[in-house]
């Protein structure tokens, strides 16, 4: 994976609505595309998705401020225009609705794009492979990235993640079960883990 592209990692048998997403191998574009955003209500508060013209998510989080959200996008991927408001962001919005309705795997195949160094990007790829309802520790995430003992590096991958929910850094907790940190607040992280635990247990 290049430092310029981080894309969705598909796992077996997604519903047909999710198979319409761009392929898991990455996203290529010949020129920058203007970004659009949509804000949706969730049990944890308003959630905004920022995506490019192909529906690839560049940033997402629990905020109603798309400009602040755009500021989380890596400089190499930024588009120098104000994001346009939309009611829906296609694949990502549909996946969010399905996730809230109980299909907690619906977010797994949504295409995303963000950029950092190779260690952080390995962390993001590992995060996308984490199943809902089975949180792991920062130390375990480090081991899955091939760097056992590097819990701080794993925490950095979570902290630099601009695409909340779709790259599920909320599924990583401290050793002993404490929640650890979360950009969007521990109340949001707690809600997400409880939501996923409840639906994953019944699946």
PyMOL commands that set and color helices and strands:
alter all, ss='L'
color gray80, all
select helices_A, chain A and resi 16-19+66-70+75-77+91-100+118-128+138-144+151-159+169-171+186-201
alter helices_A, ss='H'
color red, helices_A
select strands_A, chain A and resi 36-40+47-51+57-61+84-85+136-137+172-173
alter strands_A, ss='S'
color yellow, strands_A
deselect
rebuild
show_as cartoon
